[in-house]
Amino acid sequence: MSDSLGSFVMAYTCYFGTLSSVQAEAKALLFRFRSCLEEGYHHFIVEVNSMLLVHILQWKDHRPWMIQREIEELIQSSHYFI
């Protein structure tokens, strides 16, 4: 994670088990989102590697049932994203 100047702020690693790439990306994004809020950040820019996840969050693609909960929490909290 970097600040607005591009300076390193923090890094992390998480184990989510055996998942598809979009499942892993959604869970990691939600984990990062929650971490930012806990650290006191309330507006942030999000970057992900999965175009499919971007399309899901923009309602341009279907929402797989296996990440439904993560997607709903991210969409409900999207007012934090710049």
mmCIF file as gemmi writes it, N, C-alpha and C atoms, coordinates in Angstrom:
data_model
loop_
_atom_site.group_PDB
_atom_site.id
_atom_site.type_symbol
_atom_site.label_atom_id
_atom_site.label_alt_id
_atom_site.label_comp_id
_atom_site.label_asym_id
_atom_site.label_entity_id
_atom_site.label_seq_id
_atom_site.pdbx_PDB_ins_code
_atom_site.Cartn_x
_atom_site.Cartn_y
_atom_site.Cartn_z
_atom_site.occupancy
_atom_site.B_iso_or_equiv
_atom_site.pdbx_formal_charge
_atom_site.auth_seq_id
_atom_site.auth_asym_id
_atom_site.pdbx_PDB_model_num
ATOM 1 N N . MET Axp A 1 ? 0.851 -1.157 0 1 0 ? 1 A 1
ATOM 2 C CA . MET Axp A 1 ? 0 0 0 1 0 ? 1 A 1
ATOM 3 C C . MET Axp A 1 ? 0.906 1.233 0 1 0 ? 1 A 1
ATOM 4 N N . SER Axp A 2 ? 0.49 2.267 -0.725 1 0 ? 2 A 1
ATOM 5 C CA . SER Axp A 2 ? 1.249 3.511 -0.83 1 0 ? 2 A 1
ATOM 6 C C . SER Axp A 2 ? 0.369 4.69 -0.449 1 0 ? 2 A 1
ATOM 7 N N . ASP Axp A 3 ? 1.003 5.785 -0.04 1 0 ? 3 A 1
ATOM 8 C CA . ASP Axp A 3 ? 0.242 6.993 0.257 1 0 ? 3 A 1
ATOM 9 C C . ASP Axp A 3 ? 0.073 7.819 -1.014 1 0 ? 3 A 1
ATOM 10 N N . SER Axp A 4 ? -0.496 9.018 -0.885 1 0 ? 4 A 1
ATOM 11 C CA . SER Axp A 4 ? -0.79 9.851 -2.055 1 0 ? 4 A 1
ATOM 12 C C . SER Axp A 4 ? 0.465 10.319 -2.788 1 0 ? 4 A 1
ATOM 13 N N . LEU Axp A 5 ? 1.62 10.231 -2.139 1 0 ? 5 A 1
ATOM 14 C CA . LEU Axp A 5 ? 2.878 10.61 -2.769 1 0 ? 5 A 1
ATOM 15 C C . LEU Axp A 5 ? 3.594 9.412 -3.395 1 0 ? 5 A 1
ATOM 16 N N . GLY Axp A 6 ? 2.999 8.224 -3.232 1 0 ? 6 A 1
ATOM 17 C CA . GLY Axp A 6 ? 3.613 7.012 -3.77 1 0 ? 6 A 1
ATOM 18 C C . GLY Axp A 6 ? 4.59 6.357 -2.82 1 0 ? 6 A 1
ATOM 19 N N . SER Axp A 7 ? 4.69 6.876 -1.599 1 0 ? 7 A 1
ATOM 20 C CA . SER Axp A 7 ? 5.603 6.3 -0.61 1 0 ? 7 A 1
ATOM 21 C C . SER Axp A 7 ? 4.995 5.046 0.021 1 0 ? 7 A 1
ATOM 22 N N . PHE Axp A 8 ? 5.832 4.072 0.274 1 0 ? 8 A 1
ATOM 23 C CA . PHE Axp A 8 ? 5.407 2.826 0.885 1 0 ? 8 A 1
ATOM 24 C C . PHE Axp A 8 ? 4.788 3.08 2.261 1 0 ? 8 A 1
ATOM 25 N N . VAL Axp A 9 ? 3.642 2.466 2.52 1 0 ? 9 A 1
ATOM 26 C CA . VAL Axp A 9 ? 2.981 2.58 3.822 1 0 ? 9 A 1
ATOM 27 C C . VAL Axp A 9 ? 2.979 1.23 4.528 1 0 ? 9 A 1
ATOM 28 N N . MET Axp A 10 ? 2.513 0.198 3.855 1 0 ? 10 A 1
ATOM 29 C CA . MET Axp A 10 ? 2.476 -1.123 4.471 1 0 ? 10 A 1
ATOM 30 C C . MET Axp A 10 ? 2.31 -2.204 3.408 1 0 ? 10 A 1
ATOM 31 N N . ALA Axp A 11 ? 2.636 -3.424 3.787 1 0 ? 11 A 1
ATOM 32 C CA . ALA Axp A 11 ? 2.426 -4.592 2.933 1 0 ? 11 A 1
ATOM 33 C C . ALA Axp A 11 ? 1.876 -5.698 3.83 1 0 ? 11 A 1
ATOM 34 N N . TYR Axp A 12 ? 1.293 -6.679 3.233 1 0 ? 12 A 1
ATOM 35 C CA . TYR Axp A 12 ? 0.711 -7.768 4.014 1 0 ? 12 A 1
ATOM 36 C C . TYR Axp A 12 ? 0.625 -9.018 3.167 1 0 ? 12 A 1
ATOM 37 N N . THR Axp A 13 ? 0.371 -10.118 3.827 1 0 ? 13 A 1
ATOM 38 C CA . THR Axp A 13 ? 0.123 -11.382 3.155 1 0 ? 13 A 1
ATOM 39 C C . THR Axp A 13 ? -1.026 -12.071 3.877 1 0 ? 13 A 1
ATOM 40 N N . CYS Axp A 14 ? -1.836 -12.773 3.131 1 0 ? 14 A 1
ATOM 41 C CA . CYS Axp A 14 ? -2.994 -13.466 3.713 1 0 ? 14 A 1
ATOM 42 C C . CYS Axp A 14 ? -3.116 -14.85 3.086 1 0 ? 14 A 1
ATOM 43 N N . TYR Axp A 15 ? -3.586 -15.794 3.839 1 0 ? 15 A 1
ATOM 44 C CA . TYR Axp A 15 ? -3.882 -17.115 3.307 1 0 ? 15 A 1
ATOM 45 C C . TYR Axp A 15 ? -5.392 -17.274 3.264 1 0 ? 15 A 1
ATOM 46 N N . PHE Axp A 16 ? -5.927 -17.506 2.075 1 0 ? 16 A 1
ATOM 47 C CA . PHE Axp A 16 ? -7.366 -17.674 1.902 1 0 ? 16 A 1
ATOM 48 C C . PHE Axp A 16 ? -7.735 -19.1 1.505 1 0 ? 16 A 1
ATOM 49 N N . GLY Axp A 17 ? -6.748 -19.974 1.387 1 0 ? 17 A 1
ATOM 50 C CA . GLY Axp A 17 ? -7.034 -21.33 0.955 1 0 ? 17 A 1
ATOM 51 C C . GLY Axp A 17 ? -6.967 -21.428 -0.561 1 0 ? 17 A 1
ATOM 52 N N . THR Axp A 18 ? -7.532 -22.492 -1.104 1 0 ? 18 A 1
ATOM 53 C CA . THR Axp A 18 ? -7.538 -22.711 -2.545 1 0 ? 18 A 1
ATOM 54 C C . THR Axp A 18 ? -8.751 -22.024 -3.15 1 0 ? 18 A 1
ATOM 55 N N . LEU Axp A 19 ? -8.497 -21.013 -3.974 1 0 ? 19 A 1
ATOM 56 C CA . LEU Axp A 19 ? -9.569 -20.208 -4.566 1 0 ? 19 A 1
ATOM 57 C C . LEU Axp A 19 ? -9.284 -19.955 -6.036 1 0 ? 19 A 1
ATOM 58 N N . SER Axp A 20 ? -10.308 -19.535 -6.753 1 0 ? 20 A 1
ATOM 59 C CA . SER Axp A 20 ? -10.093 -19.051 -8.121 1 0 ? 20 A 1
ATOM 60 C C . SER Axp A 20 ? -9.417 -17.685 -8.034 1 0 ? 20 A 1
ATOM 61 N N . SER Axp A 21 ? -8.893 -17.21 -9.14 1 0 ? 21 A 1
ATOM 62 C CA . SER Axp A 21 ? -8.209 -15.917 -9.126 1 0 ? 21 A 1
ATOM 63 C C . SER Axp A 21 ? -9.153 -14.772 -8.76 1 0 ? 21 A 1
ATOM 64 N N . VAL Axp A 22 ? -10.384 -14.802 -9.252 1 0 ? 22 A 1
ATOM 65 C CA . VAL Axp A 22 ? -11.325 -13.723 -8.932 1 0 ? 22 A 1
ATOM 66 C C . VAL Axp A 22 ? -11.762 -13.8 -7.468 1 0 ? 22 A 1
ATOM 67 N N . GLN Axp A 23 ? -11.889 -15.006 -6.921 1 0 ? 23 A 1
ATOM 68 C CA . GLN Axp A 23 ? -12.214 -15.136 -5.5 1 0 ? 23 A 1
ATOM 69 C C . GLN Axp A 23 ? -11.085 -14.56 -4.653 1 0 ? 23 A 1
ATOM 70 N N . ALA Axp A 24 ? -9.854 -14.925 -4.976 1 0 ? 24 A 1
ATOM 71 C CA . ALA Axp A 24 ? -8.696 -14.439 -4.219 1 0 ? 24 A 1
ATOM 72 C C . ALA Axp A 24 ? -8.587 -12.923 -4.304 1 0 ? 24 A 1
ATOM 73 N N . GLU Axp A 25 ? -8.792 -12.38 -5.492 1 0 ? 25 A 1
ATOM 74 C CA . GLU Axp A 25 ? -8.703 -10.926 -5.676 1 0 ? 25 A 1
ATOM 75 C C . GLU Axp A 25 ? -9.805 -10.201 -4.894 1 0 ? 25 A 1
ATOM 76 N N . ALA Axp A 26 ? -11.031 -10.726 -4.901 1 0 ? 26 A 1
ATOM 77 C CA . ALA Axp A 26 ? -12.137 -10.102 -4.162 1 0 ? 26 A 1
ATOM 78 C C . ALA Axp A 26 ? -11.875 -10.152 -2.664 1 0 ? 26 A 1
ATOM 79 N N . LYS Axp A 27 ? -11.421 -11.292 -2.164 1 0 ? 27 A 1
ATOM 80 C CA . LYS Axp A 27 ? -11.145 -11.412 -0.729 1 0 ? 27 A 1
ATOM 81 C C . LYS Axp A 27 ? -9.989 -10.504 -0.317 1 0 ? 27 A 1
ATOM 82 N N . ALA Axp A 28 ? -8.954 -10.414 -1.161 1 0 ? 28 A 1
ATOM 83 C CA . ALA Axp A 28 ? -7.818 -9.542 -0.856 1 0 ? 28 A 1
ATOM 84 C C . ALA Axp A 28 ? -8.238 -8.074 -0.877 1 0 ? 28 A 1
ATOM 85 N N . LEU Axp A 29 ? -9.074 -7.699 -1.839 1 0 ? 29 A 1
ATOM 86 C CA . LEU Axp A 29 ? -9.561 -6.32 -1.906 1 0 ? 29 A 1
ATOM 87 C C . LEU Axp A 29 ? -10.375 -5.974 -0.665 1 0 ? 29 A 1
ATOM 88 N N . LEU Axp A 30 ? -11.246 -6.869 -0.249 1 0 ? 30 A 1
ATOM 89 C CA . LEU Axp A 30 ? -12.044 -6.619 0.945 1 0 ? 30 A 1
ATOM 90 C C . LEU Axp A 30 ? -11.15 -6.529 2.182 1 0 ? 30 A 1
ATOM 91 N N . PHE Axp A 31 ? -10.145 -7.399 2.264 1 0 ? 31 A 1
ATOM 92 C CA . PHE Axp A 31 ? -9.2 -7.34 3.379 1 0 ? 31 A 1
ATOM 93 C C . PHE Axp A 31 ? -8.474 -6.001 3.398 1 0 ? 31 A 1
ATOM 94 N N . ARG Axp A 32 ? -7.986 -5.54 2.22 1 0 ? 32 A 1
ATOM 95 C CA . ARG Axp A 32 ? -7.3 -4.239 2.136 1 0 ? 32 A 1
ATOM 96 C C . ARG Axp A 32 ? -8.239 -3.103 2.515 1 0 ? 32 A 1
ATOM 97 N N . PHE Axp A 33 ? -9.472 -3.18 2.044 1 0 ? 33 A 1
ATOM 98 C CA . PHE Axp A 33 ? -10.473 -2.152 2.346 1 0 ? 33 A 1
ATOM 99 C C . PHE Axp A 33 ? -10.68 -2.035 3.853 1 0 ? 33 A 1
ATOM 100 N N . ARG Axp A 34 ? -10.918 -3.164 4.503 1 0 ? 34 A 1
ATOM 101 C CA . ARG Axp A 34 ? -11.126 -3.155 5.959 1 0 ? 34 A 1
ATOM 102 C C . ARG Axp A 34 ? -9.892 -2.644 6.693 1 0 ? 34 A 1
ATOM 103 N N . SER Axp A 35 ? -8.701 -3.036 6.222 1 0 ? 35 A 1
ATOM 104 C CA . SER Axp A 35 ? -7.45 -2.571 6.838 1 0 ? 35 A 1
ATOM 105 C C . SER Axp A 35 ? -7.313 -1.06 6.741 1 0 ? 35 A 1
ATOM 106 N N . CYS Axp A 36 ? -7.65 -0.509 5.586 1 0 ? 36 A 1
ATOM 107 C CA . CYS Axp A 36 ? -7.575 0.951 5.405 1 0 ? 36 A 1
ATOM 108 C C . CYS Axp A 36 ? -8.49 1.662 6.396 1 0 ? 36 A 1
ATOM 109 N N . LEU Axp A 37 ? -9.7 1.177 6.547 1 0 ? 37 A 1
ATOM 110 C CA . LEU Axp A 37 ? -10.627 1.803 7.484 1 0 ? 37 A 1
ATOM 111 C C . LEU Axp A 37 ? -10.114 1.707 8.916 1 0 ? 37 A 1
ATOM 112 N N . GLU Axp A 38 ? -9.578 0.557 9.285 1 0 ? 38 A 1
ATOM 113 C CA . GLU Axp A 38 ? -9.035 0.382 10.639 1 0 ? 38 A 1
ATOM 114 C C . GLU Axp A 38 ? -7.852 1.306 10.896 1 0 ? 38 A 1
ATOM 115 N N . GLU Axp A 39 ? -7.068 1.603 9.848 1 0 ? 39 A 1
ATOM 116 C CA . GLU Axp A 39 ? -5.908 2.479 9.98 1 0 ? 39 A 1
ATOM 117 C C . GLU Axp A 39 ? -6.293 3.958 9.915 1 0 ? 39 A 1
ATOM 118 N N . GLY Axp A 40 ? -7.578 4.253 9.687 1 0 ? 40 A 1
ATOM 119 C CA . GLY Axp A 40 ? -8.032 5.636 9.678 1 0 ? 40 A 1
ATOM 120 C C . GLY Axp A 40 ? -8.118 6.274 8.309 1 0 ? 40 A 1
ATOM 121 N N . TYR Axp A 41 ? -7.886 5.503 7.253 1 0 ? 41 A 1
ATOM 122 C CA . TYR Axp A 41 ? -8.019 6.039 5.895 1 0 ? 41 A 1
ATOM 123 C C . TYR Axp A 41 ? -9.488 5.944 5.491 1 0 ? 41 A 1
ATOM 124 N N . HIS Axp A 42 ? -10.04 7.033 5.001 1 0 ? 42 A 1
ATOM 125 C CA . HIS Axp A 42 ? -11.458 7.046 4.658 1 0 ? 42 A 1
ATOM 126 C C . HIS Axp A 42 ? -11.732 7.344 3.182 1 0 ? 42 A 1
ATOM 127 N N . HIS Axp A 43 ? -10.713 7.698 2.428 1 0 ? 43 A 1
ATOM 128 C CA . HIS Axp A 43 ? -10.83 7.87 0.984 1 0 ? 43 A 1
ATOM 129 C C . HIS Axp A 43 ? -9.562 7.299 0.366 1 0 ? 43 A 1
ATOM 130 N N . PHE Axp A 44 ? -9.731 6.409 -0.588 1 0 ? 44 A 1
ATOM 131 C CA . PHE Axp A 44 ? -8.555 5.796 -1.188 1 0 ? 44 A 1
ATOM 132 C C . PHE Axp A 44 ? -8.849 5.336 -2.601 1 0 ? 44 A 1
ATOM 133 N N . ILE Axp A 45 ? -7.773 5.202 -3.36 1 0 ? 45 A 1
ATOM 134 C CA . ILE Axp A 45 ? -7.842 4.716 -4.731 1 0 ? 45 A 1
ATOM 135 C C . ILE Axp A 45 ? -7.547 3.223 -4.696 1 0 ? 45 A 1
ATOM 136 N N . VAL Axp A 46 ? -8.354 2.47 -5.389 1 0 ? 46 A 1
ATOM 137 C CA . VAL Axp A 46 ? -8.219 1.02 -5.411 1 0 ? 46 A 1
ATOM 138 C C . VAL Axp A 46 ? -7.696 0.581 -6.769 1 0 ? 46 A 1
ATOM 139 N N . GLU Axp A 47 ? -6.703 -0.298 -6.752 1 0 ? 47 A 1
ATOM 140 C CA . GLU Axp A 47 ? -6.201 -0.91 -7.968 1 0 ? 47 A 1
ATOM 141 C C . GLU Axp A 47 ? -6.247 -2.416 -7.8 1 0 ? 47 A 1
ATOM 142 N N . VAL Axp A 48 ? -6.761 -3.105 -8.798 1 0 ? 48 A 1
ATOM 143 C CA . VAL Axp A 48 ? -6.797 -4.569 -8.771 1 0 ? 48 A 1
ATOM 144 C C . VAL Axp A 48 ? -6.246 -5.095 -10.098 1 0 ? 48 A 1
ATOM 145 N N . ASN Axp A 49 ? -5.834 -6.354 -10.107 1 0 ? 49 A 1
ATOM 146 C CA . ASN Axp A 49 ? -5.275 -6.972 -11.307 1 0 ? 49 A 1
ATOM 147 C C . ASN Axp A 49 ? -6.312 -7.688 -12.147 1 0 ? 49 A 1
ATOM 148 N N . SER Axp A 50 ? -7.52 -7.808 -11.652 1 0 ? 50 A 1
ATOM 149 C CA . SER Axp A 50 ? -8.548 -8.587 -12.333 1 0 ? 50 A 1
ATOM 150 C C . SER Axp A 50 ? -9.573 -7.685 -13.018 1 0 ? 50 A 1
ATOM 151 N N . MET Axp A 51 ? -9.564 -7.676 -14.346 1 0 ? 51 A 1
ATOM 152 C CA . MET Axp A 51 ? -10.563 -6.899 -15.085 1 0 ? 51 A 1
ATOM 153 C C . MET Axp A 51 ? -11.955 -7.463 -14.823 1 0 ? 51 A 1
ATOM 154 N N . LEU Axp A 52 ? -12.055 -8.779 -14.642 1 0 ? 52 A 1
ATOM 155 C CA . LEU Axp A 52 ? -13.346 -9.386 -14.324 1 0 ? 52 A 1
ATOM 156 C C . LEU Axp A 52 ? -13.894 -8.806 -13.028 1 0 ? 52 A 1
ATOM 157 N N . LEU Axp A 53 ? -13.059 -8.68 -12 1 0 ? 53 A 1
ATOM 158 C CA . LEU Axp A 53 ? -13.52 -8.107 -10.733 1 0 ? 53 A 1
ATOM 159 C C . LEU Axp A 53 ? -13.931 -6.652 -10.918 1 0 ? 53 A 1
ATOM 160 N N . VAL Axp A 54 ? -13.193 -5.897 -11.707 1 0 ? 54 A 1
ATOM 161 C CA . VAL Axp A 54 ? -13.564 -4.503 -11.998 1 0 ? 54 A 1
ATOM 162 C C . VAL Axp A 54 ? -14.949 -4.459 -12.641 1 0 ? 54 A 1
ATOM 163 N N . HIS Axp A 55 ? -15.177 -5.317 -13.62 1 0 ? 55 A 1
ATOM 164 C CA . HIS Axp A 55 ? -16.481 -5.357 -14.298 1 0 ? 55 A 1
ATOM 165 C C . HIS Axp A 55 ? -17.597 -5.785 -13.356 1 0 ? 55 A 1
ATOM 166 N N . ILE Axp A 56 ? -17.317 -6.703 -12.47 1 0 ? 56 A 1
ATOM 167 C CA . ILE Axp A 56 ? -18.322 -7.126 -11.485 1 0 ? 56 A 1
ATOM 168 C C . ILE Axp A 56 ? -18.689 -5.956 -10.573 1 0 ? 56 A 1
ATOM 169 N N . LEU Axp A 57 ? -17.676 -5.23 -10.096 1 0 ? 57 A 1
ATOM 170 C CA . LEU Axp A 57 ? -17.93 -4.092 -9.204 1 0 ? 57 A 1
ATOM 171 C C . LEU Axp A 57 ? -18.639 -2.942 -9.924 1 0 ? 57 A 1
ATOM 172 N N . GLN Axp A 58 ? -18.469 -2.858 -11.241 1 0 ? 58 A 1
ATOM 173 C CA . GLN Axp A 58 ? -19.133 -1.818 -12.029 1 0 ? 58 A 1
ATOM 174 C C . GLN Axp A 58 ? -20.468 -2.303 -12.603 1 0 ? 58 A 1
ATOM 175 N N . TRP Axp A 59 ? -20.919 -3.456 -12.191 1 0 ? 59 A 1
ATOM 176 C CA . TRP Axp A 59 ? -22.178 -4.049 -12.658 1 0 ? 59 A 1
ATOM 177 C C . TRP Axp A 59 ? -22.165 -4.342 -14.153 1 0 ? 59 A 1
ATOM 178 N N . LYS Axp A 60 ? -20.982 -4.567 -14.747 1 0 ? 60 A 1
ATOM 179 C CA . LYS Axp A 60 ? -20.873 -4.881 -16.172 1 0 ? 60 A 1
ATOM 180 C C . LYS Axp A 60 ? -20.781 -6.384 -16.411 1 0 ? 60 A 1
ATOM 181 N N . ASP Axp A 61 ? -20.698 -7.161 -15.361 1 0 ? 61 A 1
ATOM 182 C CA . ASP Axp A 61 ? -20.599 -8.614 -15.475 1 0 ? 61 A 1
ATOM 183 C C . ASP Axp A 61 ? -21.387 -9.235 -14.327 1 0 ? 61 A 1
ATOM 184 N N . HIS Axp A 62 ? -21.714 -10.525 -14.483 1 0 ? 62 A 1
ATOM 185 C CA . HIS Axp A 62 ? -22.493 -11.199 -13.44 1 0 ? 62 A 1
ATOM 186 C C . HIS Axp A 62 ? -21.66 -11.356 -12.17 1 0 ? 62 A 1
ATOM 187 N N . ARG Axp A 63 ? -22.323 -11.502 -11.054 1 0 ? 63 A 1
ATOM 188 C CA . ARG Axp A 63 ? -21.672 -11.633 -9.757 1 0 ? 63 A 1
ATOM 189 C C . ARG Axp A 63 ? -21.714 -13.096 -9.337 1 0 ? 63 A 1
ATOM 190 N N . PRO Axp A 64 ? -20.569 -13.799 -9.396 1 0 ? 64 A 1
ATOM 191 C CA . PRO Axp A 64 ? -20.547 -15.21 -9.016 1 0 ? 64 A 1
ATOM 192 C C . PRO Axp A 64 ? -20.992 -15.4 -7.567 1 0 ? 64 A 1
ATOM 193 N N . TRP Axp A 65 ? -21.753 -16.446 -7.326 1 0 ? 65 A 1
ATOM 194 C CA . TRP Axp A 65 ? -22.296 -16.683 -5.98 1 0 ? 65 A 1
ATOM 195 C C . TRP Axp A 65 ? -21.198 -16.836 -4.946 1 0 ? 65 A 1
ATOM 196 N N . MET Axp A 66 ? -20.023 -17.374 -5.337 1 0 ? 66 A 1
ATOM 197 C CA . MET Axp A 66 ? -18.982 -17.651 -4.35 1 0 ? 66 A 1
ATOM 198 C C . MET Axp A 66 ? -18.316 -16.396 -3.788 1 0 ? 66 A 1
ATOM 199 N N . ILE Axp A 67 ? -18.522 -15.251 -4.424 1 0 ? 67 A 1
ATOM 200 C CA . ILE Axp A 67 ? -17.988 -13.998 -3.883 1 0 ? 67 A 1
ATOM 201 C C . ILE Axp A 67 ? -19.096 -12.969 -3.675 1 0 ? 67 A 1
ATOM 202 N N . GLN Axp A 68 ? -20.312 -13.424 -3.634 1 0 ? 68 A 1
ATOM 203 C CA . GLN Axp A 68 ? -21.472 -12.531 -3.486 1 0 ? 68 A 1
ATOM 204 C C . GLN Axp A 68 ? -21.348 -11.638 -2.239 1 0 ? 68 A 1
ATOM 205 N N . ARG Axp A 69 ? -20.996 -12.236 -1.114 1 0 ? 69 A 1
ATOM 206 C CA . ARG Axp A 69 ? -20.912 -11.477 0.145 1 0 ? 69 A 1
ATOM 207 C C . ARG Axp A 69 ? -19.834 -10.397 0.065 1 0 ? 69 A 1
ATOM 208 N N . GLU Axp A 70 ? -18.658 -10.745 -0.466 1 0 ? 70 A 1
ATOM 209 C CA . GLU Axp A 70 ? -17.573 -9.776 -0.581 1 0 ? 70 A 1
ATOM 210 C C . GLU Axp A 70 ? -17.957 -8.63 -1.524 1 0 ? 70 A 1
ATOM 211 N N . ILE Axp A 71 ? -18.557 -8.977 -2.651 1 0 ? 71 A 1
ATOM 212 C CA . ILE Axp A 71 ? -18.956 -7.965 -3.634 1 0 ? 71 A 1
ATOM 213 C C . ILE Axp A 71 ? -19.995 -7.018 -3.045 1 0 ? 71 A 1
ATOM 214 N N . GLU Axp A 72 ? -20.979 -7.556 -2.349 1 0 ? 72 A 1
ATOM 215 C CA . GLU Axp A 72 ? -22.012 -6.698 -1.762 1 0 ? 72 A 1
ATOM 216 C C . GLU Axp A 72 ? -21.424 -5.742 -0.739 1 0 ? 72 A 1
ATOM 217 N N . GLU Axp A 73 ? -20.505 -6.222 0.113 1 0 ? 73 A 1
ATOM 218 C CA . GLU Axp A 73 ? -19.891 -5.326 1.097 1 0 ? 73 A 1
ATOM 219 C C . GLU Axp A 73 ? -19.064 -4.249 0.411 1 0 ? 73 A 1
ATOM 220 N N . LEU Axp A 74 ? -18.33 -4.614 -0.631 1 0 ? 74 A 1
ATOM 221 C CA . LEU Axp A 74 ? -17.527 -3.622 -1.357 1 0 ? 74 A 1
ATOM 222 C C . LEU Axp A 74 ? -18.407 -2.585 -2.049 1 0 ? 74 A 1
ATOM 223 N N . ILE Axp A 75 ? -19.493 -3.03 -2.679 1 0 ? 75 A 1
ATOM 224 C CA . ILE Axp A 75 ? -20.376 -2.091 -3.376 1 0 ? 75 A 1
ATOM 225 C C . ILE Axp A 75 ? -21.073 -1.166 -2.38 1 0 ? 75 A 1
ATOM 226 N N . GLN Axp A 76 ? -21.502 -1.691 -1.255 1 0 ? 76 A 1
ATOM 227 C CA . GLN Axp A 76 ? -22.157 -0.856 -0.243 1 0 ? 76 A 1
ATOM 228 C C . GLN Axp A 76 ? -21.204 0.17 0.334 1 0 ? 76 A 1
ATOM 229 N N . SER Axp A 77 ? -19.928 -0.115 0.308 1 0 ? 77 A 1
ATOM 230 C CA . SER Axp A 77 ? -18.926 0.792 0.884 1 0 ? 77 A 1
ATOM 231 C C . SER Axp A 77 ? -18.172 1.589 -0.169 1 0 ? 77 A 1
ATOM 232 N N . SER Axp A 78 ? -18.655 1.56 -1.405 1 0 ? 78 A 1
ATOM 233 C CA . SER Axp A 78 ? -17.904 2.181 -2.505 1 0 ? 78 A 1
ATOM 234 C C . SER Axp A 78 ? -17.791 3.703 -2.37 1 0 ? 78 A 1
ATOM 235 N N . HIS Axp A 79 ? -18.547 4.332 -1.496 1 0 ? 79 A 1
ATOM 236 C CA . HIS Axp A 79 ? -18.423 5.777 -1.318 1 0 ? 79 A 1
ATOM 237 C C . HIS Axp A 79 ? -17.057 6.166 -0.739 1 0 ? 79 A 1
ATOM 238 N N . TYR Axp A 80 ? -16.317 5.175 -0.203 1 0 ? 80 A 1
ATOM 239 C CA . TYR Axp A 80 ? -14.964 5.442 0.297 1 0 ? 80 A 1
ATOM 240 C C . TYR Axp A 80 ? -13.952 5.515 -0.836 1 0 ? 80 A 1
ATOM 241 N N . PHE Axp A 81 ? -14.275 4.94 -1.993 1 0 ? 81 A 1
ATOM 242 C CA . PHE Axp A 81 ? -13.325 4.866 -3.095 1 0 ? 81 A 1
ATOM 243 C C . PHE Axp A 81 ? -13.35 6.151 -3.904 1 0 ? 81 A 1
ATOM 244 N N . ILE Axp A 82 ? -12.177 6.567 -4.327 1 0 ? 82 A 1
ATOM 245 C CA . ILE Axp A 82 ? -12.053 7.751 -5.185 1 0 ? 82 A 1
ATOM 246 C C . ILE Axp A 82 ? -12.091 7.317 -6.621 1 0 ? 82 A 1
